[in-house]
Amino acid sequence: MLMRGTEGEPVADPRRLPKLEVFMHGVPRPDLSLSAKEGVLTELPVLPRTIDAATTAVYIQSVVSGEKPAPTPLVQQSECIRRALAAWSSTALSEMSA
């Protein structure tokens, strides 16, 4: 899976969905990939105002517990990863049984 990096590192941005390109065995899989959401942001997720470790931990716990919703771009990215892993697993099983 390829994703544009910021300063050399891929970043999961809770505000905007980046382009995610999935490849399997060196072959592009557009059916599993996601296009970037372009244009002006029309809404922003509710995020903590400060980014210290304690505040971030409390925020993450509130999302994990279901008290607060996860930012939509992060949900979409994790779903893309889940679909790619499922496809990879089914491919690997097919190859083992062949």
Buried (B, 14 or more C-beta within 10 A) or exposed (E): BEBEEEEEEEEEEBBBBBEBBBEBEEEEBEEBBBEEBEEEEEEEBEBEEEEEEEEEEEBEEEBEEEEBEBBBBBBBBEEBBEBBEEBBEEEEEEEEEE
